[in-house]
Amino acid sequence: MDGTDDPVMEGPKPGPLPPADDAQAVALLQNGDGSGLKSLYDKYSNLVYSVALRSLGDTAAAEDVLQEVFLQLWRKPHSFDPARGSLPAWLAVLTRNRAIDARRRRRPEVDIEDVPLAGSLDLEDRAVRQALTSKARECMAGMPAEQRRDVELAFFAGMTHSEIAAKTGEPLGTVKTRIRTGLITIRRALS
C-alpha cells in the first residue's frame, strides 16, 4: 500500500468520540471522500479491534484485521447495505469473518482461556451499550442450552460452523440452523 489512495489510518483511538451520523459518513465514503472513512474509523475502530483481538488473541493480528476491514470499507463502500442491519453489527460480523480467515492461516498457539480480553469499547454512550449487552445476555439465557453453546462458540470463541459441528458431534446443518435462529432471536430482542 503506497498511501496515495487510502487515508492514513493509525491504531485504535481510545476514549469517547463525538457521535457522527453513520449514514452521512457512508454517503461521503461512497462518493470517495476520505473524511467519511475517517469519521467511521474514529467511531468504530475500537469495536473492530476488540472483536478481532478477542477472536485472535494477538494484538498484531488484530491490528492487521482492523486495517483489512477499513480498507475493504474504503475500497468497496457499497458493500454495506443499511437495509440488512446496522453499521456496527455489519462491521462486527465482517471483522469476525476476517479474524476467522486469519486464524485459518495460522493455527492458535494458546488455549482460548489464555486469550486477553480487549479494553473498553466506548462504541457509543456507555449506558446504551450496557442496556444492549443486558438485553443480549437475557436473550441468550433464554435460549436452549445447545443453541446458546453454538452461538457462544461461534461468536466468543471464533469457531467456524464446521469446527463447531466437529467439536460437538452435531450435523453441520443443525449447527447452522441453531446459530441462525439464535442470531435472529438476539436481533429481534435488540430491535
Backbone hydrogen bonds, N-H to C=O, Kabsch-Sander energy under -0.5 kcal/mol:
donor,donor_aa,acceptor,acceptor_aa,energy
22,D,20,A,-0.9
25,A,21,D,-2.4
26,V,22,D,-2.9
27,A,23,A,-2.3
28,L,24,Q,-2.4
29,L,25,A,-2.4
30,Q,26,V,-2.7
31,N,27,A,-1.1
31,N,28,L,-0.6
32,G,29,L,-1.9
33,D,28,L,-2.7
34,G,32,G,-0.7
36,G,33,D,-1.5
37,L,33,D,-0.7
38,K,34,G,-2.5
39,S,35,S,-2.3
40,L,36,G,-2.2
41,Y,37,L,-3.1
42,D,38,K,-2.9
43,K,39,S,-1.8
44,Y,40,L,-2.9
45,S,41,Y,-2.1
48,V,44,Y,-2.4
49,Y,45,S,-2.8
50,S,46,N,-2.4
51,V,47,L,-2.4
52,A,48,V,-2.4
53,L,49,Y,-3.0
54,R,50,S,-2.5
55,S,51,V,-1.8
56,L,52,A,-2.9
57,G,53,L,-3.0
62,A,58,D,-2.6
63,E,59,T,-2.4
64,D,60,A,-1.9
65,V,61,A,-2.2
66,L,62,A,-2.5
67,Q,63,E,-2.3
68,E,64,D,-2.5
69,V,65,V,-2.8
70,F,66,L,-1.9
71,L,67,Q,-2.3
72,Q,68,E,-2.4
73,L,69,V,-2.1
74,W,70,F,-2.1
75,R,71,L,-2.9
76,K,72,Q,-3.0
79,S,76,K,-1.9
80,F,77,P,-0.8
81,D,79,S,-0.5
84,R,81,D,-2.1
85,G,82,P,-0.6
90,W,86,S,-2.3
91,L,87,L,-2.9
92,A,88,P,-2.3
93,V,89,A,-2.4
94,L,90,W,-2.7
95,T,91,L,-2.6
96,R,92,A,-2.5
97,N,93,V,-2.6
98,R,94,L,-2.3
99,A,95,T,-2.8
100,I,96,R,-2.4
101,D,97,N,-2.3
102,A,98,R,-2.3
103,R,99,A,-2.5
104,R,100,I,-2.2
105,R,101,D,-1.6
106,R,102,A,-1.3
114,D,111,D,-2.0
115,V,112,I,-1.2
128,V,125,D,-0.5
129,R,125,D,-2.0
130,Q,126,R,-2.5
131,A,127,A,-2.1
132,L,128,V,-2.4
133,T,129,R,-2.5
134,S,130,Q,-2.5
135,K,131,A,-2.3
136,A,132,L,-2.5
137,R,133,T,-2.5
138,E,134,S,-2.5
139,C,135,K,-2.5
140,M,136,A,-2.6
141,A,137,R,-2.5
142,G,138,E,-1.3
143,M,140,M,-1.2
148,R,144,P,-2.6
149,R,145,A,-2.5
150,D,146,E,-2.3
151,V,147,Q,-2.4
152,E,148,R,-2.7
153,L,149,R,-2.6
154,A,150,D,-2.0
155,F,151,V,-2.6
156,F,152,E,-2.6
157,A,152,E,-1.3
159,M,153,L,-2.5
164,I,160,T,-2.3
165,A,161,H,-2.5
166,A,162,S,-2.4
167,K,163,E,-2.4
168,T,164,I,-2.8
169,G,165,A,-1.9
170,E,165,A,-0.5
175,V,171,P,-2.0
176,K,172,L,-2.6
177,T,173,G,-2.4
178,R,174,T,-2.5
179,I,175,V,-2.4
180,R,176,K,-2.7
181,T,177,T,-2.7
182,G,178,R,-2.4
183,L,179,I,-2.7
184,I,180,R,-2.3
185,T,181,T,-2.2
186,I,182,G,-2.4
187,R,183,L,-2.8
188,R,184,I,-2.5
189,A,185,T,-2.0
190,L,186,I,-2.0
191,S,187,R,-1.1
